[in-house]
Amino acid sequence: MSWFGKRVRSPRPNLQRHSGRAPVQRTKSEKARDAVRGTLWAVAVLLGAWSALSLYSMAGPVVAKWFDIREVHVTGLQTIEREEVVERLELTSKETLLSVNPVELEARVAAHPWVKAVTVTRSPLHTLSVQVTERKPAALFKAPSIVMLLDEEGAVLSSSVPEDRDDLPVVVGADPKKLLLGEAQPREAVQRGIKLAGLLAHSLEGRPEVDVTDPAHAVAYLKGMRFQFGAQPVEEQWERYRAVKPVRRVSTAHGSSEIDLRFSDKVIMRDRG
């Protein structure tokens, strides 16, 4: 074929080329040698695995003794007994630092009602360290049929208080059954009451009692005084009361008085008949 007088070559089809050398064929003896070599490798691997298992079974108990737990070091305790913590760890005689799971151990100890936080760490070669942060009593919750010891978060520390803790404020008005179950609503209510009681006790003498039947309008009692609080932050309401002239606060405090803090722009103080 030509184009303007020039010959154009069309593409040539790919032709299979032969190298001229015959393919190498393996002899039967070479194949047999390869099969024997593969079998020997497989046997060597099996023997190695068996030797490793045998060595582990013999050395395992020896290695375990290097990390067996000989001491449980517990810190941070004030109310809880050390034996209570150790018992909750549920350690067996075969436990080692390698076999225990710190997260599981922390969960066991954290189930104690007085434990607020816990950290378990392994300290070579034979010590298990347990750092405990205890809950602190903040108030008594009183109901007709039960008295409970609470921390500042409203957690129930004990539902059987052997004696009246007159050093602690009193909170009333929540549902005791729901509080024991740890439900959010009553727990938040007593938290607010405990915070109010703390503000009163910090500024005034006496033992506050806070009624949280209506948490948004809690009522506190202290030495003949009755404080009514609104839904605003309790710190703001209490600062309004503290801003009143000291002479008015003192004169009112000597008798039976009512202090109404429910309004954002004023403090109402009146005698109770």
C-alpha positions as CSV (number, residue, x, y, z in Angstrom):
1,M,0.0,0.0,0.0
2,S,1.3,3.5,-0.9
3,W,0.5,7.0,0.3
4,F,1.6,9.8,-2.0
5,G,3.9,7.5,-3.6
6,K,5.5,6.2,-0.4
7,R,5.1,2.6,0.6
8,V,3.7,2.1,4.1
9,R,4.3,-1.1,5.9
10,S,1.4,-2.6,7.6
11,P,2.0,-4.0,11.2
12,R,3.2,-7.5,11.1
13,P,1.4,-10.0,13.2
14,N,3.2,-11.3,16.3
15,L,4.8,-14.5,15.4
16,Q,5.7,-17.0,18.0
17,R,9.4,-17.4,18.2
18,H,11.1,-20.5,19.2
19,S,14.3,-20.2,21.2
20,G,15.7,-23.2,19.6
21,R,16.5,-24.7,23.1
22,A,14.5,-27.7,24.2
23,P,12.7,-27.4,27.6
24,V,14.6,-28.8,30.5
25,Q,12.9,-31.9,31.8
26,R,13.5,-33.0,35.4
27,T,14.6,-36.6,35.9
28,K,12.8,-38.9,38.3
29,S,15.8,-38.9,40.6
30,E,15.7,-35.1,40.9
31,K,12.0,-35.3,41.7
32,A,12.6,-37.9,44.3
33,R,15.3,-35.8,46.0
34,D,12.9,-32.8,46.1
35,A,10.2,-34.9,47.7
36,V,12.6,-36.3,50.3
37,R,13.9,-32.7,51.0
38,G,10.3,-31.5,51.6
39,T,9.5,-34.4,53.9
40,L,12.6,-33.7,55.9
41,W,11.7,-30.0,56.3
42,A,8.2,-31.0,57.5
43,V,9.6,-33.4,60.0
44,A,12.0,-30.8,61.2
45,V,9.2,-28.2,61.8
46,L,7.1,-30.8,63.7
47,L,10.1,-31.8,65.8
48,G,10.8,-28.1,66.6
49,A,7.2,-27.4,67.6
50,W,7.1,-30.5,69.8
51,S,10.4,-29.5,71.4
52,A,9.1,-26.0,72.1
53,L,5.9,-27.4,73.7
54,S,7.9,-29.8,75.8
55,L,10.3,-27.0,76.9
56,Y,7.3,-24.8,77.8
57,S,5.6,-27.5,79.8
58,M,8.8,-28.0,81.8
59,A,9.9,-24.4,82.1
60,G,6.3,-22.9,82.6
61,P,6.0,-23.7,86.3
62,V,9.5,-22.4,86.9
63,V,8.8,-19.1,85.0
64,A,5.5,-18.7,86.8
65,K,7.3,-18.8,90.2
66,W,9.3,-15.8,89.0
67,F,6.1,-13.8,88.9
68,D,3.9,-15.3,91.5
69,I,2.0,-12.8,93.7
70,R,3.5,-12.8,97.2
71,E,2.3,-9.4,98.3
72,V,-0.8,-7.2,97.8
73,H,0.0,-3.6,98.6
74,V,-3.2,-1.6,99.3
75,T,-3.1,2.2,99.8
76,G,-5.7,5.0,100.3
77,L,-7.8,3.2,102.9
78,Q,-9.4,5.2,105.8
79,T,-12.7,3.4,106.4
80,I,-12.5,0.2,104.4
81,E,-10.5,-2.6,105.9
82,R,-7.6,-4.1,103.9
83,E,-9.1,-7.6,104.2
84,E,-12.2,-6.4,102.4
85,V,-10.2,-5.2,99.4
86,V,-8.1,-8.4,99.3
87,E,-11.2,-10.6,99.5
88,R,-12.9,-8.7,96.6
89,L,-9.8,-9.3,94.4
90,E,-10.6,-13.1,94.6
91,L,-7.0,-14.1,94.0
92,T,-6.2,-17.8,93.9
93,S,-2.9,-19.5,95.0
94,K,-2.0,-20.0,91.3
95,E,-2.4,-16.4,90.2
96,T,0.7,-14.6,88.9
97,L,1.4,-11.1,87.7
98,L,1.2,-12.4,84.2
99,S,-2.2,-14.2,84.6
100,V,-4.2,-11.5,86.4
101,N,-6.2,-8.9,84.5
102,P,-6.0,-5.5,86.2
103,V,-9.2,-4.3,84.7
104,E,-11.2,-7.2,86.1
105,L,-9.6,-6.8,89.5
106,E,-10.5,-3.0,89.5
107,A,-14.2,-3.9,88.6
108,R,-14.4,-6.3,91.6
109,V,-13.0,-3.8,94.1
110,A,-15.1,-0.9,92.6
111,A,-18.3,-2.8,93.5
112,H,-17.6,-1.9,97.2
113,P,-20.1,0.9,98.1
114,W,-17.3,2.9,99.8
115,V,-14.9,2.8,96.8
116,K,-15.1,5.8,94.5
117,A,-12.1,4.9,92.3
118,V,-9.5,2.1,92.2
119,T,-6.3,1.4,90.2
120,V,-4.6,-1.9,90.1
121,T,-1.0,-2.2,88.8
122,R,1.6,-4.9,88.7
123,S,4.9,-4.2,90.3
124,P,7.8,-6.7,89.5
125,L,8.5,-9.2,90.6
126,H,5.9,-10.3,93.1
127,T,3.7,-7.3,94.2
128,L,0.2,-6.3,93.2
129,S,-0.5,-2.7,94.0
130,V,-4.1,-1.5,94.7
131,Q,-4.7,2.3,95.0
132,V,-8.1,3.1,96.4
133,T,-10.0,6.4,96.6
134,E,-12.7,6.2,99.2
135,R,-16.0,8.0,99.2
136,K,-16.5,10.3,102.1
137,P,-19.7,10.7,104.2
138,A,-21.4,14.0,103.4
139,A,-24.9,13.7,104.7
140,L,-27.6,11.6,106.3
141,F,-30.7,10.8,104.3
142,K,-33.7,10.3,106.6
143,A,-37.0,8.7,105.7
144,P,-39.7,7.3,108.1
145,S,-38.4,3.7,107.7
146,I,-34.7,4.1,107.0
147,V,-31.6,6.2,107.6
148,M,-28.9,6.2,104.9
149,L,-25.3,7.5,104.8
150,L,-24.6,9.4,101.6
151,D,-21.5,10.8,100.0
152,E,-21.4,14.2,98.2
153,E,-22.5,12.6,94.9
154,G,-25.6,11.1,96.5
155,A,-24.2,7.5,96.5
156,V,-25.5,5.3,99.3
157,L,-22.6,4.3,101.5
158,S,-24.7,2.4,104.1
159,S,-28.4,1.8,104.6
160,S,-27.9,0.9,108.2
161,V,-26.5,3.8,110.3
162,P,-25.9,2.5,113.9
163,E,-26.0,6.0,115.4
164,D,-27.1,9.5,114.6
165,R,-24.1,11.3,113.0
166,D,-24.9,14.8,114.3
167,D,-21.7,16.0,112.6
168,L,-23.5,15.6,109.2
169,P,-26.4,17.6,107.7
170,V,-29.7,15.9,107.0
171,V,-31.5,15.5,103.7
172,V,-35.1,14.5,103.4
173,G,-37.8,14.3,100.7
174,A,-36.5,11.8,98.1
175,D,-37.8,8.3,97.4
176,P,-35.6,6.0,99.5
177,K,-36.2,2.9,97.3
178,K,-35.2,4.7,94.1
179,L,-32.2,6.2,95.9
180,L,-31.0,2.7,97.0
181,L,-31.3,1.6,93.4
182,G,-29.1,4.5,92.3
183,E,-31.7,6.1,90.0
184,A,-30.7,9.4,88.5
185,Q,-33.6,11.7,89.6
186,P,-33.5,11.1,93.4
187,R,-29.7,11.0,93.3
188,E,-29.5,14.4,91.6
189,A,-32.1,15.7,94.1
190,V,-30.0,14.7,97.2
191,Q,-26.9,16.1,95.5
192,R,-28.6,19.5,95.3
193,G,-29.6,19.1,99.0
194,I,-26.1,18.2,100.1
195,K,-24.6,21.2,98.2
196,L,-27.2,23.5,99.9
197,A,-26.4,22.0,103.3
198,G,-22.7,22.6,102.7
199,L,-23.2,26.3,101.9
200,L,-25.3,26.8,105.1
201,A,-22.9,24.9,107.3
202,H,-19.9,26.9,106.0
203,S,-21.5,30.2,106.8
204,L,-23.7,29.6,109.8
205,E,-23.5,27.5,112.9
206,G,-25.8,24.6,113.4
207,R,-26.9,21.4,111.6
208,P,-28.8,22.1,108.4
209,E,-31.8,20.0,107.2
210,V,-32.7,20.2,103.6
211,D,-36.0,19.1,102.1
212,V,-35.7,18.2,98.4
213,T,-39.3,17.0,97.9
214,D,-39.3,19.6,95.1
215,P,-35.6,19.8,94.0
216,A,-36.2,23.0,92.0
217,H,-37.6,24.7,95.2
218,A,-35.6,23.1,98.0
219,V,-36.3,24.3,101.6
220,A,-33.6,24.4,104.2
221,Y,-34.0,24.7,108.0
222,L,-31.3,25.9,110.4
223,K,-31.8,27.1,114.0
224,G,-35.3,28.5,113.5
225,M,-34.5,29.9,110.1
226,R,-36.3,28.6,106.9
227,F,-34.6,29.2,103.6
228,Q,-36.5,28.9,100.4
229,F,-34.4,28.3,97.2
230,G,-35.4,28.6,93.6
231,A,-34.3,26.8,90.4
232,Q,-31.3,29.0,89.8
233,P,-27.8,27.9,90.8
234,V,-27.7,27.6,94.6
235,E,-24.3,29.4,94.8
236,E,-25.8,32.5,93.2
237,Q,-28.8,32.5,95.5
238,W,-26.6,32.0,98.6
239,E,-24.3,34.9,97.6
240,R,-27.4,37.1,97.4
241,Y,-28.2,36.3,100.9
242,R,-24.6,36.9,102.0
243,A,-24.6,40.3,100.3
244,V,-27.4,41.5,102.7
245,K,-26.1,43.8,105.4
246,P,-24.7,41.7,108.3
247,V,-26.8,43.6,110.9
248,R,-30.0,42.6,109.1
249,R,-28.8,39.0,108.9
250,V,-27.9,38.8,112.5
251,S,-31.1,40.5,113.8
252,T,-33.2,38.1,111.7
253,A,-31.2,35.1,112.7
254,H,-32.0,35.5,116.4
255,G,-35.7,34.8,116.0
256,S,-37.8,32.5,113.9
257,S,-37.4,33.9,110.4
258,E,-38.1,33.2,106.7
259,I,-35.5,33.9,104.0
260,D,-36.9,33.7,100.5
261,L,-34.2,33.5,97.8
262,R,-36.5,32.3,94.9
263,F,-36.4,35.7,93.1
264,S,-33.4,36.7,91.1
265,D,-33.3,40.4,92.0
266,K,-34.1,40.4,95.7
267,V,-34.0,38.7,99.1
268,I,-37.2,38.6,101.1
269,M,-36.7,38.3,104.9
270,R,-39.6,38.2,107.3
271,D,-40.4,36.9,110.8
272,R,-42.3,33.6,111.1
273,G,-45.3,33.9,113.3
